[in-house]
Amino acid sequence: MVTIMVCIKRRFEDQPSCAGRGSEALACRLEAEIASQALPLKVQRFPCLGLCEIGPNIKVVGGDLYHRVDEAALPAILSEALGTR
Protein backbone atom coordinates (compact mmCIF):
# COMPACT_ATOMS: atom_id res chain seq x y z
CA MET A 1 0.00 0.00 0.00
CA VAL A 2 1.39 3.39 -1.00
CA THR A 3 1.57 6.10 1.63
CA ILE A 4 1.01 9.80 1.04
CA MET A 5 2.74 11.91 3.67
CA VAL A 6 1.23 15.30 4.48
CA CYS A 7 3.27 17.79 6.50
CA ILE A 8 1.15 19.14 9.36
CA LYS A 9 3.79 21.27 11.07
CA ARG A 10 2.31 24.35 12.75
CA ARG A 11 4.76 27.07 13.71
CA PHE A 12 4.36 30.37 15.47
CA GLU A 13 2.24 32.97 13.69
CA ASP A 14 5.19 34.89 12.26
CA GLN A 15 6.80 31.81 10.70
CA PRO A 16 5.59 29.94 7.60
CA SER A 17 4.14 26.50 8.17
CA CYS A 18 2.32 23.85 6.21
CA ALA A 19 -0.55 23.66 8.70
CA GLY A 20 -0.84 27.44 8.66
CA ARG A 21 -1.33 27.20 4.90
CA GLY A 22 -4.05 24.55 5.01
CA SER A 23 -2.27 21.18 5.00
CA GLU A 24 -4.60 19.66 7.59
CA ALA A 25 -7.61 20.35 5.35
CA LEU A 26 -5.70 18.83 2.42
CA ALA A 27 -5.01 15.69 4.48
CA CYS A 28 -8.72 15.43 5.32
CA ARG A 29 -9.62 15.83 1.65
CA LEU A 30 -7.16 13.11 0.61
CA GLU A 31 -8.50 10.78 3.30
CA ALA A 32 -12.07 11.40 2.16
CA GLU A 33 -11.21 10.70 -1.50
CA ILE A 34 -9.32 7.53 -0.59
CA ALA A 35 -12.22 6.28 1.54
CA SER A 36 -14.96 7.19 -0.94
CA GLN A 37 -13.20 5.38 -3.78
CA ALA A 38 -11.80 2.54 -1.62
CA LEU A 39 -8.32 3.27 -2.97
CA PRO A 40 -5.37 1.15 -1.77
CA LEU A 41 -3.61 4.21 -0.32
CA LYS A 42 -3.10 5.69 3.10
CA VAL A 43 -2.40 9.18 4.39
CA GLN A 44 0.19 9.75 7.08
CA ARG A 45 0.10 13.10 8.81
CA PHE A 46 3.79 13.80 9.24
CA PRO A 47 5.26 16.26 11.77
CA CYS A 48 7.56 18.02 9.28
CA LEU A 49 8.99 17.50 5.81
CA GLY A 50 11.49 20.31 6.35
CA LEU A 51 10.32 22.81 3.73
CA CYS A 52 7.56 24.83 5.38
CA GLU A 53 8.68 27.97 3.54
CA ILE A 54 7.28 26.47 0.32
CA GLY A 55 4.42 24.47 1.81
CA PRO A 56 2.01 22.91 2.11
CA ASN A 57 4.19 19.93 1.25
CA ILE A 58 2.97 16.45 0.36
CA LYS A 59 5.22 13.47 -0.40
CA VAL A 60 4.23 10.29 -2.19
CA VAL A 61 6.48 7.72 -0.52
CA GLY A 62 8.76 6.37 -3.24
CA GLY A 63 7.79 9.25 -5.52
CA ASP A 64 7.59 13.01 -5.81
CA LEU A 65 7.58 15.71 -3.16
CA TYR A 66 5.00 18.39 -3.96
CA HIS A 67 5.26 22.00 -2.77
CA ARG A 68 2.66 24.77 -2.48
CA VAL A 69 -0.06 22.15 -2.75
CA ASP A 70 -3.66 23.24 -3.09
CA GLU A 71 -6.84 21.23 -3.72
CA ALA A 72 -6.33 21.44 -7.48
CA ALA A 73 -3.12 19.39 -7.14
CA LEU A 74 -4.72 16.50 -5.25
CA PRO A 75 -5.92 14.52 -8.33
CA ALA A 76 -2.35 14.48 -9.72
CA ILE A 77 -0.99 13.36 -6.36
CA LEU A 78 -3.56 10.56 -6.16
CA SER A 79 -2.76 9.53 -9.75
CA GLU A 80 0.94 9.32 -8.97
CA ALA A 81 0.30 7.31 -5.81
CA LEU A 82 -1.85 4.89 -7.80
CA GLY A 83 0.75 4.68 -10.57
CA THR A 84 -1.66 6.00 -13.19
CA ARG A 85 -0.05 9.28 -14.20
Summary of the structure (lengths in Angstrom):
residues: 85
radius of gyration: 12.1
end to end distance: 17.0
largest distance: 39.1
contacts: 253
relative contact order: 0.27
helix: 39%
strand: 20%
